[in-house]
Amino acid sequence: MQEKTNMLADKSVRLGLTISRGKRKVFKNNASKNTHITVQSDALKEVDSSTYLGRILENQGGRMQMSEPARVKHEQPSIS
């Protein structure tokens, strides 16, 4: 995983892209117990869940689970 992360960082620099420091996270997995994945010498924050496009992604026992997006109830305006 670290090799792929390094390759992505190198290619993004060549294309003039930057990787946002505030949004860099990685899901915890069995292989990352003692090693941290880094980008530009900064360790990525390990998380068990994240929200992407309104859906919650969760790591449950090594399997990725995606919840349905929350439904928003829209109230009809009342006419007096």
Z-matrix of the N, CA and C atoms (Angstrom, degrees):
N
C 1 1.436
C 2 1.528 1 110.89
N 3 1.337 2 115.83 1 -38.36
C 4 1.460 3 119.05 2 179.85
C 5 1.526 4 110.72 3 -63.50
N 6 1.338 5 117.54 4 -38.67
C 7 1.474 6 120.17 5 178.86
C 8 1.522 7 110.99 6 -60.81
N 9 1.327 8 117.19 7 -44.37
C 10 1.468 9 121.14 8 -179.90
C 11 1.518 10 110.89 9 -66.16
N 12 1.323 11 116.68 10 -37.76
C 13 1.462 12 120.54 11 178.13
C 14 1.523 13 110.49 12 -65.28
N 15 1.330 14 117.09 13 -42.47
C 16 1.473 15 120.80 14 177.50
C 17 1.524 16 111.09 15 -62.64
N 18 1.326 17 116.63 16 -42.48
C 19 1.460 18 121.14 17 -179.80
C 20 1.538 19 110.29 18 -63.14
N 21 1.332 20 117.17 19 -42.02
C 22 1.460 21 120.87 20 177.77
C 23 1.522 22 111.06 21 -62.96
N 24 1.324 23 117.10 22 -44.00
C 25 1.468 24 120.60 23 179.74
C 26 1.525 25 111.12 24 -63.43
N 27 1.330 26 117.58 25 -42.77
C 28 1.470 27 121.07 26 179.20
C 29 1.527 28 111.56 27 -62.86
N 30 1.317 29 116.32 28 -45.24
C 31 1.470 30 119.62 29 -178.72
C 32 1.518 31 111.65 30 -68.11
N 33 1.320 32 117.35 31 -35.48
C 34 1.462 33 119.14 32 179.80
C 35 1.529 34 110.78 33 -66.75
N 36 1.337 35 117.68 34 -37.02
C 37 1.463 36 120.85 35 177.23
C 38 1.525 37 109.86 36 -63.79
N 39 1.317 38 117.20 37 -42.69
C 40 1.475 39 120.64 38 179.60
C 41 1.523 40 112.05 39 -62.05
N 42 1.344 41 116.08 40 -31.34
C 43 1.465 42 120.39 41 -179.13
C 44 1.526 43 112.64 42 -89.74
N 45 1.331 44 116.43 43 -1.43
C 46 1.453 45 120.02 44 179.67
C 47 1.521 46 113.27 45 81.98
N 48 1.315 47 117.60 46 18.37
C 49 1.457 48 121.84 47 179.53
C 50 1.527 49 109.72 48 -97.75
N 51 1.308 50 116.20 49 152.95
C 52 1.460 51 120.27 50 175.66
C 53 1.523 52 109.33 51 -120.24
N 54 1.305 53 115.49 52 150.96
C 55 1.455 54 121.44 53 178.38
C 56 1.520 55 107.16 54 -99.08
N 57 1.319 56 117.13 55 121.57
C 58 1.458 57 122.09 56 -177.09
C 59 1.520 58 110.72 57 -63.86
N 60 1.312 59 116.80 58 124.46
C 61 1.469 60 120.99 59 -179.60
C 62 1.519 61 111.79 60 -68.06
N 63 1.300 62 118.36 61 -32.79
C 64 1.455 63 121.41 62 -177.25
C 65 1.514 64 114.49 63 -75.09
N 66 1.309 65 117.78 64 -18.67
C 67 1.458 66 120.89 65 -174.62
C 68 1.524 67 113.16 66 -110.56
N 69 1.312 68 117.64 67 12.01
C 70 1.462 69 120.26 68 -177.16
C 71 1.515 70 110.25 69 -88.90
N 72 1.322 71 115.08 70 112.23
C 73 1.463 72 121.13 71 178.71
C 74 1.515 73 108.51 72 -140.14
N 75 1.321 74 115.16 73 157.33
C 76 1.452 75 120.53 74 177.54
C 77 1.530 76 107.41 75 -138.07
N 78 1.317 77 116.01 76 141.50
C 79 1.457 78 119.51 77 177.42
C 80 1.514 79 110.19 78 -73.36
N 81 1.314 80 116.02 79 139.02
C 82 1.462 81 121.03 80 176.74
C 83 1.516 82 108.72 81 -65.41
N 84 1.323 83 115.88 82 143.16
C 85 1.461 84 120.44 83 174.38
C 86 1.517 85 108.94 84 -146.37
N 87 1.308 86 116.20 85 171.87
C 88 1.466 87 120.78 86 -176.27
C 89 1.522 88 112.38 87 -62.61
N 90 1.325 89 117.91 88 -30.33
C 91 1.463 90 121.28 89 -176.11
C 92 1.525 91 112.31 90 -77.84
N 93 1.315 92 117.96 91 -16.82
C 94 1.469 93 119.53 92 -173.95
C 95 1.526 94 113.08 93 -102.46
N 96 1.324 95 118.04 94 24.14
C 97 1.467 96 120.22 95 -177.89
C 98 1.518 97 112.04 96 -62.27
N 99 1.312 98 118.38 97 -42.48
C 100 1.463 99 120.94 98 -176.13
C 101 1.522 100 113.53 99 -113.75
N 102 1.314 101 117.85 100 -7.15
C 103 1.460 102 119.96 101 -179.10
C 104 1.525 103 109.72 102 -117.96
N 105 1.315 104 115.26 103 141.85
C 106 1.457 105 120.48 104 178.59
C 107 1.515 106 108.88 105 -107.75
N 108 1.310 107 116.52 106 139.58
C 109 1.460 108 121.67 107 176.30
C 110 1.521 109 107.10 108 -84.58
N 111 1.330 110 116.22 109 132.66
C 112 1.461 111 120.87 110 -177.09
C 113 1.526 112 110.82 111 -119.71
N 114 1.325 113 114.76 112 152.59
C 115 1.464 114 123.26 113 171.49
C 116 1.505 115 105.83 114 -131.92
N 117 1.317 116 116.36 115 122.91
C 118 1.458 117 122.75 116 -179.30
C 119 1.538 118 110.41 117 51.98
N 120 1.322 119 115.92 118 45.23
C 121 1.471 120 125.73 119 177.34
C 122 1.525 121 114.72 120 70.47
N 123 1.327 122 118.63 121 4.44
C 124 1.461 123 121.86 122 177.30
C 125 1.526 124 109.16 123 -104.82
N 126 1.340 125 116.49 124 130.05
C 127 1.457 126 120.56 125 178.67
C 128 1.524 127 109.91 126 -71.07
N 129 1.331 128 116.33 127 137.25
C 130 1.456 129 121.24 128 177.05
C 131 1.518 130 109.73 129 -75.84
N 132 1.315 131 116.60 130 144.85
C 133 1.456 132 121.70 131 177.71
C 134 1.529 133 108.26 132 -74.07
N 135 1.331 134 116.26 133 129.84
C 136 1.459 135 120.92 134 178.22
C 137 1.526 136 108.95 135 -90.92
N 138 1.322 137 116.31 136 131.21
C 139 1.465 138 121.65 137 -177.66
C 140 1.523 139 110.49 138 -130.87
N 141 1.330 140 115.80 139 158.46
C 142 1.465 141 121.56 140 175.70
C 143 1.521 142 111.37 141 -99.02
N 144 1.341 143 117.45 142 -18.55
C 145 1.457 144 120.63 143 178.89
C 146 1.521 145 109.60 144 -150.01
N 147 1.322 146 115.02 145 158.26
C 148 1.452 147 121.36 146 -179.85
C 149 1.524 148 108.19 147 -156.49
N 150 1.320 149 117.47 148 159.04
C 151 1.457 150 122.04 149 177.09
C 152 1.515 151 108.55 150 -110.33
N 153 1.335 152 116.28 151 130.72
C 154 1.456 153 121.67 152 179.83
C 155 1.518 154 107.94 153 -138.71
N 156 1.321 155 116.81 154 121.20
C 157 1.459 156 123.41 155 -179.68
C 158 1.527 157 111.80 156 52.09
N 159 1.337 158 115.95 157 41.65
C 160 1.451 159 121.25 158 176.69
C 161 1.513 160 115.55 159 80.50
N 162 1.307 161 117.85 160 -0.20
C 163 1.463 162 121.69 161 178.97
C 164 1.522 163 109.36 162 -109.53
N 165 1.315 164 115.30 163 144.96
C 166 1.458 165 119.89 164 178.64
C 167 1.515 166 108.75 165 -95.28
N 168 1.337 167 115.55 166 123.66
C 169 1.462 168 121.91 167 176.08
C 170 1.516 169 107.30 168 -100.63
N 171 1.330 170 117.01 169 130.65
C 172 1.456 171 120.93 170 -179.29
C 173 1.512 172 110.89 171 -131.04
N 174 1.315 173 115.35 172 142.01
C 175 1.456 174 122.15 173 175.52
C 176 1.524 175 106.77 174 -92.96
N 177 1.321 176 116.58 175 111.11
C 178 1.463 177 120.71 176 -178.50
C 179 1.519 178 108.98 177 -120.53
N 180 1.333 179 115.39 178 99.53
C 181 1.455 180 120.58 179 178.63
C 182 1.517 181 113.75 180 62.81
N 183 1.325 182 117.18 181 36.91
C 184 1.456 183 120.99 182 179.09
C 185 1.520 184 114.01 183 86.92
N 186 1.320 185 117.36 184 -2.97
C 187 1.473 186 121.40 185 178.26
C 188 1.518 187 109.25 186 -111.66
N 189 1.305 188 116.38 187 138.61
C 190 1.449 189 122.07 188 179.50
C 191 1.528 190 109.04 189 -85.07
N 192 1.325 191 116.33 190 127.34
C 193 1.458 192 122.33 191 177.77
C 194 1.520 193 108.60 192 -118.20
N 195 1.334 194 116.61 193 138.92
C 196 1.453 195 121.10 194 179.64
C 197 1.524 196 108.60 195 -120.38
N 198 1.327 197 116.24 196 127.87
C 199 1.455 198 120.31 197 178.06
C 200 1.525 199 109.76 198 -88.32
N 201 1.321 200 114.58 199 161.48
C 202 1.464 201 120.04 200 175.59
C 203 1.527 202 108.28 201 -72.31
N 204 1.324 203 117.26 202 150.56
C 205 1.464 204 118.38 203 178.98
C 206 1.526 205 110.40 204 -64.80
N 207 1.313 206 115.33 205 148.48
C 208 1.463 207 119.95 206 177.99
C 209 1.520 208 109.03 207 -66.51
N 210 1.293 209 115.01 208 137.13
C 211 1.470 210 119.22 209 178.12
C 212 1.520 211 109.06 210 -90.92
N 213 1.297 212 114.64 211 132.92
C 214 1.456 213 120.31 212 -179.13
C 215 1.514 214 107.63 213 -101.81
N 216 1.335 215 116.13 214 126.24
C 217 1.460 216 120.77 215 177.93
C 218 1.516 217 108.49 216 -86.27
N 219 1.291 218 115.52 217 127.17
C 220 1.455 219 121.14 218 177.42
C 221 1.518 220 108.46 219 -102.47
N 222 1.313 221 115.83 220 124.36
C 223 1.456 222 119.43 221 178.81
C 224 1.516 223 109.34 222 -85.85
N 225 1.329 224 114.55 223 139.83
C 226 1.457 225 120.53 224 176.72
C 227 1.520 226 108.29 225 -78.48
N 228 1.318 227 117.71 226 135.81
C 229 1.460 228 119.37 227 177.22
C 230 1.515 229 110.57 228 -65.37
N 231 1.321 230 116.34 229 139.94
C 232 1.465 231 119.03 230 179.39
C 233 1.527 232 109.01 231 -88.25
N 234 1.298 233 114.43 232 141.94
C 235 1.487 234 120.56 233 179.03
C 236 1.520 235 106.98 234 -104.72
N 237 1.312 236 116.71 235 121.59
C 238 1.468 237 120.77 236 -178.15
C 239 1.492 238 110.78 237 -99.15
